[in-house]
Amino acid sequence: MTRSIDGHRLGWVPAWGQAVSDHRGEDDEPGFDDVTVRMTVPASIGGSHIRVELSNRYADGPVRIGRAAIGVGDRFVEAAFNGQSTIEIPAGGSRWTDPVELTVGHADDVLVDLYLPEPTPYATAGGFRFDRSLPGDFAGAHPSAPKPVEASRETDWSLPAGGPFLRTVEVAGAEPRAVIVAFGASSTAMGWPQYAAGLLPASSRIAIVNRGIPGNRVRLDAPAKTPSWGLAGLTRFDDDVLGTAGATHLVIAYNSNDWGLPGHVTSIEEMPTLDQLIDGYQQLIRRAEAAGITVALATVTPLGPELRGDAAREELRQELNEWIRSSEHTCLDFDAAISSPTDPSRLQPEYAAPDDTHPSINGSKRLAQAMIDALAQLLS
C-alpha cells in the first residue's frame, strides 16, 4: 500500500505484527478505565516513517482511543487518526494511525501508547506482555527512571510483547528483500519469529511478521469456552497472511492442537485423520501459492506430557512430520531441532518451558536458528 506525504509516495512494509483473537469471557487480563497502555515491540526492518494498525475486531461495542503516541529511542510523536487525536473504533473494525516521520532501525524497540479514557474490556488482543499505567493519560510520557529488567533463565517461558488492539506496525522508506509471515499456534506466538529477525543483520532487508495464536488449529475454530485460541487457520488465512502487506513468503508452523485437543479439551469426534490434516495444509499452500507467496513448512514438535503416552496421537504427529519432510517445500525441522535425541517423543530439557510442552526462551532461540539455517533455501 502507498500513501502520499508532501508529494512523495510511501510504500508500507510490515515491521512487526501479531494475530489478534477474541479474549471476551476470559479472565487473563482485567479491562481498562482511564489508563494508558504501552506496548514495546521490536521492528524487524527499519524505515523513515511509521504507522500502526489498531483492531477492535472482537468486541461488543466501540473502543475510544483518547490519545495515542509512537516512540523510538528517546523520541515520542503523538499519533493522529485522519488528523484527529481521538478516535472511536467501531466493533469489528480497525483503524490506522496517520503516518509519522520517525526513523526506525532494524531491531529497534517501537513503543506504542494508547490512552483509554473510558471503561474498555480486554477483548481484541494478542501477545503476552505489555504495561499499563496508573490512572491518567501518559501517552508519550518518558518514564522518570529506567524500568528494571528482570533476568530470565533460558528455561523460562518465552513470552514476547504484544497487547490489546495493536495488530501491525508498518514502516515506509524500506526496500525489503522479503516479507515473511510466520503462521501457526503457540510455538510461533511465543517468539521464534522475533528471535529470527534479531539474528539477521540489518542489511538483509527481511521483515518477519508473527501471526501465531496459542491454541490455534488448522481445521477448526477455538472451542467456545476458550475463544482466544482463535479462528481456524483456514478461516483466518486471508486476514493474517494475505492481509499482510507485501507478503512474499509463508512459514506454516503449527503445533499438535488439531489432534491434541480432541478427547482432552474438545469432543473426541473432532479428531482428524492424517488425510484430513494433510488436506488442511494443502489448502493453505494452494491459497498462498495462488497469491504468489512461497511456502515453507515446519515440522510439529512433541506432544505435552499428558498426551505423549497416547501411541495413536504420537503416530499421527510422526506421520504428518514425515509428509512435511518429504514435501517439495522448504522444511524447517523444528521437531529435530528441539526434541530429545534419546526420546524423540519429548522435548530436550534444555529447550523446554516449565510445562515440558512449549519451547522455553532457549527453545524459541533454537527454532529461530533453524529458521535462519533454512533461509537461503527458502529465498532461492
PLY file of the C-alpha trace (Angstrom):
ply
format ascii 1.0
element vertex 380
property float x
property float y
property float z
element edge 379
property int vertex1
property int vertex2
end_header
0.00 0.00 0.00
1.23 3.51 -0.80
0.31 6.88 0.55
1.37 10.38 -0.39
3.11 12.65 2.13
4.26 16.06 0.93
4.07 14.86 -2.64
6.10 11.70 -2.06
4.72 8.18 -2.38
5.48 5.90 0.54
5.45 2.14 0.27
4.49 0.44 3.53
6.23 -2.66 4.87
5.19 -4.59 8.00
7.95 -4.39 10.59
6.06 -6.22 13.34
2.70 -7.91 13.68
0.63 -10.23 15.80
-2.55 -12.20 15.21
-5.30 -10.84 17.43
-8.03 -13.09 18.82
-11.15 -12.95 20.97
-10.44 -12.63 24.69
-14.02 -11.85 25.77
-15.15 -14.02 28.63
-11.60 -14.97 29.63
-10.09 -13.68 32.83
-6.41 -13.42 31.92
-6.49 -9.61 31.95
-8.84 -7.06 33.53
-10.33 -4.28 31.44
-9.17 -0.68 31.19
-10.56 2.61 32.51
-8.62 5.89 32.49
-5.28 4.17 31.95
-2.51 4.27 29.37
-1.34 1.03 27.78
2.23 0.81 26.50
3.33 -1.92 24.11
7.04 -2.27 23.30
7.69 -4.33 20.18
10.82 -4.94 18.06
10.99 -3.77 14.45
12.27 -6.46 12.11
13.05 -3.88 9.41
13.77 -0.17 9.51
12.31 2.85 7.77
11.86 6.61 7.79
8.14 6.77 8.66
5.89 4.64 10.83
2.22 3.91 11.37
0.28 1.34 13.40
-2.94 -0.59 12.92
-5.39 -0.83 15.81
-8.03 -3.56 15.71
-11.34 -3.81 17.57
-12.40 -6.92 15.71
-13.62 -8.87 18.75
-15.80 -6.54 20.75
-19.38 -5.94 21.77
-19.09 -2.19 21.24
-16.78 0.60 20.09
-13.49 1.42 21.76
-12.42 5.02 22.26
-8.75 5.89 21.97
-8.34 9.17 23.84
-4.79 9.74 22.62
-2.00 7.73 21.05
1.74 8.16 20.73
4.53 6.25 19.00
8.11 6.28 20.24
11.53 5.08 19.13
14.57 5.62 21.31
14.20 8.90 23.21
11.70 10.44 20.79
7.90 10.20 21.00
5.48 11.55 18.41
1.77 11.98 19.00
-0.21 9.85 16.57
-3.36 11.11 14.88
-6.25 9.48 13.04
-7.21 11.48 9.95
-5.77 14.47 11.75
-7.70 13.88 14.98
-6.07 12.93 18.27
-9.12 10.94 19.42
-10.90 8.16 17.59
-13.70 5.69 18.21
-13.12 2.34 16.53
-16.40 0.52 15.92
-16.92 -3.09 16.96
-15.44 -5.33 14.30
-13.39 -2.51 12.79
-9.77 -1.42 12.60
-8.03 1.90 12.03
-4.56 3.04 11.00
-2.81 5.96 12.57
-1.68 8.70 10.22
1.95 8.26 9.16
4.52 9.97 11.34
8.08 10.83 10.41
10.12 8.77 12.84
13.31 6.92 11.99
13.17 3.24 12.91
16.21 0.97 12.72
16.34 -2.80 12.40
15.70 -4.36 15.85
14.75 -1.00 17.39
12.03 -1.13 20.03
8.88 0.66 18.90
6.73 1.96 21.78
3.00 2.31 21.14
0.99 4.14 23.82
-2.80 4.15 23.90
-4.78 6.19 26.41
-8.13 4.52 27.15
-10.29 7.09 28.97
-13.46 5.02 29.32
-14.31 1.54 30.62
-12.92 -0.75 27.94
-12.97 -4.56 28.04
-9.86 -6.58 27.26
-11.31 -8.12 24.12
-9.20 -7.92 20.96
-5.61 -8.79 21.81
-2.54 -10.91 21.22
0.96 -11.35 22.59
1.85 -11.81 26.23
3.44 -8.71 27.78
2.52 -5.05 27.93
2.48 -2.26 30.51
-0.45 -0.36 31.96
-0.18 2.92 33.85
-1.73 4.28 36.99
-4.91 6.27 36.24
-4.36 9.05 33.72
-3.17 9.96 30.25
0.53 9.21 29.95
0.70 8.65 26.18
4.16 9.65 25.05
5.43 10.21 28.57
9.01 9.21 29.27
9.45 7.15 32.44
11.17 9.02 35.24
13.59 6.14 35.68
14.53 3.14 33.53
12.30 0.16 34.12
14.28 -2.64 35.76
14.75 -5.63 33.51
14.06 -8.93 35.21
16.67 -11.53 34.49
15.27 -14.57 32.73
16.63 -18.07 32.73
16.91 -19.70 29.33
14.49 -22.39 30.54
11.79 -19.83 31.42
8.71 -19.17 29.31
9.27 -17.36 26.05
6.66 -14.59 26.24
7.11 -11.88 23.61
5.49 -8.47 23.82
2.11 -7.68 22.35
-1.08 -6.42 23.88
-4.59 -5.13 23.26
-5.77 -3.63 19.96
-2.32 -3.40 18.36
-2.17 -5.62 15.27
0.53 -4.30 12.93
3.41 -1.84 12.86
4.43 -0.72 9.39
7.35 1.39 8.21
7.95 3.29 4.99
11.22 4.01 3.27
12.36 0.39 3.37
13.05 -1.73 0.31
12.55 -5.28 1.63
14.09 -8.31 0.04
11.34 -10.43 1.59
8.33 -10.19 3.91
7.95 -13.49 5.76
4.71 -14.34 7.58
5.04 -16.90 10.39
1.64 -18.58 10.67
0.83 -21.06 13.39
-0.01 -21.72 17.02
1.65 -21.31 20.42
5.25 -22.16 19.50
5.07 -19.46 16.83
3.24 -16.97 19.04
5.88 -17.48 21.73
8.50 -15.73 19.73
10.78 -17.61 17.38
9.92 -15.15 14.55
11.13 -12.21 16.65
14.30 -14.05 17.64
14.93 -14.96 13.99
14.54 -11.33 12.93
17.03 -10.35 15.64
19.60 -12.81 14.28
19.53 -11.20 10.85
21.74 -8.24 10.01
20.00 -5.00 9.05
21.50 -5.39 5.58
19.36 -8.50 4.99
16.28 -6.27 4.48
13.96 -9.09 5.60
10.76 -8.38 7.52
9.30 -11.15 9.67
5.72 -10.90 10.92
4.39 -13.18 13.67
0.81 -14.37 13.11
0.75 -17.18 15.66
-2.06 -17.76 18.17
-1.72 -20.05 21.22
-4.12 -22.98 20.99
-4.85 -22.38 17.30
-5.81 -25.20 14.95
-5.54 -25.57 11.19
-9.01 -27.03 10.60
-11.34 -25.99 13.43
-12.11 -22.81 15.32
-11.41 -22.49 19.03
-13.83 -24.20 21.41
-16.49 -21.87 22.80
-15.00 -21.79 26.31
-11.58 -20.61 25.07
-12.26 -18.20 22.17
-8.77 -16.69 22.46
-7.40 -19.78 20.70
-8.67 -18.13 17.55
-10.40 -18.91 14.32
-9.07 -21.89 12.38
-6.02 -21.28 10.23
-8.14 -21.95 7.17
-10.61 -19.29 8.32
-8.16 -16.54 9.30
-5.72 -17.12 6.45
-6.98 -14.26 4.28
-6.74 -11.73 7.13
-3.49 -12.84 8.70
-1.49 -13.93 5.65
-2.94 -12.36 2.52
-3.78 -9.28 4.58
-0.12 -8.76 5.50
1.13 -6.07 3.14
3.72 -7.27 0.65
3.91 -10.85 1.96
6.37 -12.83 -0.15
6.94 -15.94 1.96
4.89 -18.02 4.39
6.10 -20.38 7.11
3.32 -22.71 8.27
4.37 -23.72 11.79
1.56 -25.34 13.75
1.54 -27.35 16.95
-0.40 -30.56 17.60
-3.63 -28.85 18.70
-5.67 -30.37 15.86
-5.19 -33.85 17.31
-4.10 -32.97 20.85
-7.30 -31.18 21.91
-9.96 -33.75 20.83
-10.87 -36.07 23.66
-8.89 -33.89 26.04
-10.40 -30.41 25.77
-12.94 -30.87 22.97
-15.07 -33.77 21.75
-13.18 -36.82 20.55
-15.35 -36.60 17.42
-13.16 -33.68 16.33
-10.14 -35.99 15.98
-8.84 -35.68 12.38
-7.35 -38.35 10.18
-3.91 -37.93 8.67
-5.51 -37.30 5.27
-7.66 -34.53 6.74
-4.63 -32.87 8.33
-2.66 -33.03 5.11
-5.63 -31.65 3.20
-5.74 -28.68 5.60
-2.07 -27.94 4.97
-2.53 -28.34 1.23
-5.39 -25.86 1.22
-3.18 -23.29 2.94
-0.36 -23.98 0.50
-2.60 -23.64 -2.57
-4.07 -20.36 -1.35
-0.63 -18.93 -0.64
0.84 -20.02 -3.94
-2.16 -18.65 -5.83
-1.21 -15.27 -4.34
2.42 -15.67 -5.43
3.68 -16.45 -1.92
6.47 -19.01 -1.44
5.72 -21.59 1.27
7.86 -23.35 3.87
6.60 -25.98 6.30
7.74 -26.57 9.88
7.55 -29.99 11.49
5.45 -30.40 14.64
7.26 -30.59 17.98
6.43 -33.21 20.66
3.10 -33.53 22.44
2.67 -32.48 26.05
3.24 -34.85 28.98
-0.47 -35.66 29.32
-0.66 -36.87 25.69
2.73 -38.22 24.68
1.85 -41.67 26.01
-1.01 -41.96 23.51
0.53 -44.05 20.73
-2.13 -43.09 18.17
-1.57 -39.35 18.63
2.20 -39.71 18.54
1.93 -41.80 15.38
-0.20 -39.07 13.79
2.46 -36.49 14.64
5.26 -38.62 13.22
3.32 -39.36 10.02
2.49 -35.69 9.47
6.13 -34.77 10.05
7.24 -37.37 7.54
4.86 -35.86 4.98
6.24 -32.37 5.71
9.86 -33.54 5.39
9.17 -35.30 2.10
7.18 -32.46 0.53
8.59 -30.25 -2.19
8.60 -27.24 0.12
11.44 -25.92 2.27
11.31 -27.75 5.59
12.07 -26.13 8.93
12.65 -29.22 11.03
11.56 -27.79 14.38
10.95 -31.30 15.71
14.55 -32.34 15.11
15.79 -29.02 16.47
14.34 -29.26 19.97
13.21 -32.85 20.59
15.28 -35.19 22.72
17.78 -37.29 20.76
17.25 -40.18 23.19
13.43 -39.90 23.35
12.04 -38.15 20.23
8.53 -38.12 21.74
9.52 -35.38 24.19
11.36 -32.06 24.21
15.03 -31.89 25.04
15.11 -30.48 28.60
17.35 -27.53 27.73
14.75 -26.37 25.20
11.59 -26.99 27.24
9.47 -24.43 29.11
8.30 -25.35 32.63
5.27 -27.23 31.25
7.55 -29.54 29.21
5.28 -28.81 26.22
6.25 -25.43 24.84
9.66 -24.09 23.91
11.50 -22.10 26.55
13.44 -18.94 25.72
16.32 -21.20 24.75
13.96 -23.39 22.72
12.50 -20.43 20.86
16.00 -19.24 20.05
16.85 -22.70 18.72
13.76 -22.61 16.47
14.84 -19.17 15.30
18.22 -20.57 14.33
16.50 -23.38 12.41
14.64 -20.66 10.52
17.88 -18.85 9.73
19.53 -22.12 8.64
16.71 -22.69 6.11
16.58 -19.11 4.88
18.90 -19.49 1.90
16.81 -22.36 0.55
13.56 -20.52 1.23
14.68 -17.36 -0.58
16.33 -19.11 -3.52
0 1
1 2
2 3
3 4
4 5
5 6
6 7
7 8
8 9
9 10
10 11
11 12
12 13
13 14
14 15
15 16
16 17
17 18
18 19
19 20
20 21
21 22
22 23
23 24
24 25
25 26
26 27
27 28
28 29
29 30
30 31
31 32
32 33
33 34
34 35
35 36
36 37
37 38
38 39
39 40
40 41
41 42
42 43
43 44
44 45
45 46
46 47
47 48
48 49
49 50
50 51
51 52
52 53
53 54
54 55
55 56
56 57
57 58
58 59
59 60
60 61
61 62
62 63
63 64
64 65
65 66
66 67
67 68
68 69
69 70
70 71
71 72
72 73
73 74
74 75
75 76
76 77
77 78
78 79
79 80
80 81
81 82
82 83
83 84
84 85
85 86
86 87
87 88
88 89
89 90
90 91
91 92
92 93
93 94
94 95
95 96
96 97
97 98
98 99
99 100
100 101
101 102
102 103
103 104
104 105
105 106
106 107
107 108
108 109
109 110
110 111
111 112
112 113
113 114
114 115
115 116
116 117
117 118
118 119
119 120
120 121
121 122
122 123
123 124
124 125
125 126
126 127
127 128
128 129
129 130
130 131
131 132
132 133
133 134
134 135
135 136
136 137
137 138
138 139
139 140
140 141
141 142
142 143
143 144
144 145
145 146
146 147
147 148
148 149
149 150
150 151
151 152
152 153
153 154
154 155
155 156
156 157
157 158
158 159
159 160
160 161
161 162
162 163
163 164
164 165
165 166
166 167
167 168
168 169
169 170
170 171
171 172
172 173
173 174
174 175
175 176
176 177
177 178
178 179
179 180
180 181
181 182
182 183
183 184
184 185
185 186
186 187
187 188
188 189
189 190
190 191
191 192
192 193
193 194
194 195
195 196
196 197
197 198
198 199
199 200
200 201
201 202
202 203
203 204
204 205
205 206
206 207
207 208
208 209
209 210
210 211
211 212
212 213
213 214
214 215
215 216
216 217
217 218
218 219
219 220
220 221
221 222
222 223
223 224
224 225
225 226
226 227
227 228
228 229
229 230
230 231
231 232
232 233
233 234
234 235
235 236
236 237
237 238
238 239
239 240
240 241
241 242
242 243
243 244
244 245
245 246
246 247
247 248
248 249
249 250
250 251
251 252
252 253
253 254
254 255
255 256
256 257
257 258
258 259
259 260
260 261
261 262
262 263
263 264
264 265
265 266
266 267
267 268
268 269
269 270
270 271
271 272
272 273
273 274
274 275
275 276
276 277
277 278
278 279
279 280
280 281
281 282
282 283
283 284
284 285
285 286
286 287
287 288
288 289
289 290
290 291
291 292
292 293
293 294
294 295
295 296
296 297
297 298
298 299
299 300
300 301
301 302
302 303
303 304
304 305
305 306
306 307
307 308
308 309
309 310
310 311
311 312
312 313
313 314
314 315
315 316
316 317
317 318
318 319
319 320
320 321
321 322
322 323
323 324
324 325
325 326
326 327
327 328
328 329
329 330
330 331
331 332
332 333
333 334
334 335
335 336
336 337
337 338
338 339
339 340
340 341
341 342
342 343
343 344
344 345
345 346
346 347
347 348
348 349
349 350
350 351
351 352
352 353
353 354
354 355
355 356
356 357
357 358
358 359
359 360
360 361
361 362
362 363
363 364
364 365
365 366
366 367
367 368
368 369
369 370
370 371
371 372
372 373
373 374
374 375
375 376
376 377
377 378
378 379
